[in-house]
């Protein structure tokens, strides 16, 4: 069972060309890829993407499935990754 603690705050940086506003939060979730599954923390979320933190190395271009609390899974593609 995943615990969910979320702090919602909407922000949009006028210098960025984002399609939709992002929501800041700290939300425990799970990610599955061909390399396996891992627990992650979601830091922000929008209609078109999310920023997650994980100890698992998942290369750019990888197709993943993000399971949010409530059991709903969403397909995604990694478009950016940083060390750590």
JOCOR-V315644 format. One record per pair of residues at least 24 apart in sequence whose C-alpha atoms are under 7 Angstrom apart, sorted by the first residue. I is the first residue (numbers start at 1). GAP is how many residues later the second one is. If there is no record, write none. Layout:
i=<I | I>
gap=<GAP | GAP>
//
This chain:
i=<2 | 2 | 2 | 3 | 4 | 4 | 20 | 20 | 21 | 22 | 29 | 29 | 29 | 30 | 30 | 30 | 31 | 31 | 31 | 31 | 32 | 32 | 32 | 33 | 33 | 33 | 55>
gap=<26 | 27 | 67 | 25 | 24 | 65 | 26 | 27 | 25 | 24 | 38 | 39 | 40 | 36 | 37 | 38 | 33 | 34 | 35 | 36 | 32 | 33 | 34 | 30 | 31 | 32 | 29>
//
